[in-house]
Amino acid sequence: MKPKENKKSNESEKNWVYQPKDITVARGIGYGLTDLMGGGWNNIVSGVIFAFVLSQGINPAFAGAITGIGRIVDAIFTLFFGAITDGFYKTKLGQRFGRRHFFMLLGGILFAVLFPLFWIQSDDWHYYLIIYIAIEIAIAMILIPWETLPTEMTDDYNKRTVLSGSRMFISATGTAIVFLVLAALKRMENPNAYLITGIIWTVIFVVAIFVSYRTTWERPLTPEFIAELESQPKLSLGAFVKKTVSDYFSTFKNKAFRKHLAIYLLSFTGKDFYSTMLPTFIICCIHGAKADTPWTLQALSVFGILATLGAAKLMLTHGPKYLFTLSYTTLIITMVGYFLTWAFQVKNAVWVLIIISILYQCARAILEFTPWNVFPFIPDVDRIMTRGDRAGVYASVMTFFRKSTGALASWIAGILLAEIGFDSKTMLDLNSTPHNVQVGIALIFFVAPVVLFALSLFTAWKFRLNRETHAVLKAEINRLEAGGSKDDVTPEAKEVVEELTGHPYQESWPDQPLT
């Protein structure tokens, strides 16, 4: 071992960020607290921002463009950010704070400053666009490195499930907090409801981020890992961009990842359409709806917390395919329920909608829980394909496409509302919204989510990565890392590797790791 590597290894022994600890439920909660912000923010983007900007009298097409343009700009930033965190250990800041934890700290500070500014009243959509982009970049600095931590902290399937399961339980809690606070302030008819809510959200989210920052760690700096990190060549900006783009395209060679990404994007975009359109659908199309009704229905996401607890157990006993099927089937049924409530003009329909919404929120929680419980095992499929450590690359690709499709949903919804003649200044309730506009709103609200959930269901039926196949895959990786020959592979391991990677077994575990 080189003296420089030995010095770094000795220094890491004294640094809390590299000290592994027992992964308990409490530790899992500490890790997962960041998803109070992660889950909460995604629901703010898809379910609150559009309605808030419309309430300022801004055209729906421009309201949709704020998150649309903002997320596309941020998605481009995200593409390169995962690779930056992967190699950040080479810097002094990365060595001192950790290549992942440094950006969690910086992003948390920026978020605390920027987030309250968004909720100031303005009739200039450019103001919201600029602040929104800045917030998204700060959040990317937090979430991308944070999402890689289960892979850094442990190789064990069950321990990773504790981490990711805790995360998704807390994400469901974050969703509930977002809408409970807003619903309460709206019910009180507080004129500053959005601003006060934004400040409350900021305090809660920032505390959660810094708890996660202090209760997690990164892969221990063994001499072997230091040598691997130091072996990465230093590249010019042009070469770095070229390599990064090449790395991201290479993830699509991973069959398990392609299917996982398709399921994730289709289902989450369907959820985005629902959240974006629900306030307009409820206020303008449903008899007996009040200003706080959409937020009250969204606050029923508190039931999703219970669903997440059940999903954590079902993930271990039945696997992801079962959860995907349960979630998407239920979501389609509930969307039919919403549509029929409008079509039959049910009077004072709020109680009917509450029942439908409870079922929807339970299914939505499972929708959000499952993909991110599968994700920590995707880099292991890549590991046998490339012999590389590329969790950050996969997290960036996931985040990039998630942000892009999230932008697509809000943007398309805004454009479609403008096309059907919806006017946010004059169409404020059922009585002031013409019937033909109501029909358009109902169709946008119903058709887009149902189609996307159905496509998700079809893709999930073909997904093969689960606890059993991952155990076989991990055992094969361990065998090869110990010097085992590819010629000695068992038929079961060969079949699993080929099914998950989508390539012949002999192409796996190359002689030289991908750098």
PyMOL commands that set and color helices and strands:
alter all, ss='L'
color gray80, all
select helices_A, chain A and resi 3-13+16-18+25-32+34-55+60-86+88-90+92-97+101-119+125-147+149-153+157-187+193-215+223-230+237-253+255-285+293-299+302-317+320-343+350-386+391-419+435-460+467-481+486-488+491-501+505-507
alter helices_A, ss='H'
color red, helices_A
deselect
rebuild
show_as cartoon
